Amino acid sequence: MINPSHNPSQAPDKPLRLGTRRSPLAMAQAEETRARLCAAHGWPESAVELCPQVASGDRIQDRPLAEIGGKALWTKELDAALLHGEIDFAVHSMKDVETIRPEEITIAAVLPRADVRDVLVGAASIAAIPPGAKVGTSAPRRAAQMLHARPDLEIVSFRGNVATRLAKLQVGEADVTLLAAAGLQRLGETGVGHVLPAEEWLPAPAQGAIGIECLAAREDVRALLAAIDHGPTHAAIRAERALLTGLGGTCHSPIAVLTTAEGDDLVLRAALFSPDGALRVEDSARFAASDTATPLELARRLLASAPEGITAFFHGG
Ligand SMILES: NCc1[nH]cc(CCC(=O)O)c1CC(=O)O
């Protein structure tokens, strides 16, 4: 067992095994996690070994995620590796992690949030997209937001990792696409596209946040990960995930949120759409970072005010 309280800077006897997906973005996030953990404990990089795995979500590329099993397809293999003790911890884009997790698994640390915003690639602004243009996205939120702003546009399914999606745009499969600024930045693709203001184009729940999970029973690993947990980001992610729990959203549910800090409080703004973008409801709440009841209350309020064309895609908490 690793005992950080007795000897915080001594590297573990055996390298800690960090599970990650194999995509270039996932690998960049795993490298960042390793760097932060080793820096926090004064370990050499060799103290953490990256264990890349192919997730079902990466293997199946020809159909929208929502049709083939949802976000669980990003975590299934790494969850099993954690439960079987093949890895000590796993790193995820929190945006891709289901709201309901196996009870043996806990989110032990959340890294400081990167840019939460979406980037529009192929046009300088939403208004500048040519009439009738094709928007490549497989995200129900992005499709609904775009159709809400521009009902004249056509949505085309667009799966694959960041590089694949940019390549599809190059060959004209779509005229514009939307990507997370955080992902582009982590891949060093900083000159790509135009950032959309978060107040006008709310991002996805947990966008831009990296989470590290381990078994709840592994007190030793949890103590080590506590050193890289970023409290304010963790509180925002907890609130956004509580909201999702209350909404009973799935990956078919178009939901957009933005959490901002105001003094010691969090302000959570959320919008729900019908998948065709025709309907939209929005509400917000301000609450103390430790308050987990208010995001659930916000979810109830949103569902109570939403028309049937929206609530049909949420099943409540
Ligand atoms: N759904 C894929 C996914 N999951 C996390 C990110 C970006 C990184 C992040 O939001 O933290 C992306 C790519 C994208 O949406 O462009």
The ligand as an ORCA input file, in Angstrom:
! r2SCAN-3c Opt
* xyz 0 1
  N     -17.412     14.451    -27.102
  C     -16.005     14.347    -27.329
  C     -15.232     15.266    -26.452
  N     -15.159     15.054    -25.133
  C     -14.414     16.066    -24.592
  C     -14.024     16.896    -25.613
  C     -13.232     18.118    -25.491
  C     -12.578     18.354    -24.156
  C     -13.480     18.823    -23.074
  O     -14.611     19.296    -23.289
  O     -13.033     18.747    -21.920
  C     -14.524     16.388    -26.811
  C     -14.329     16.915    -28.166
  C     -15.242     18.062    -28.521
  O     -16.375     18.166    -28.028
  O     -14.828     18.872    -29.371
*
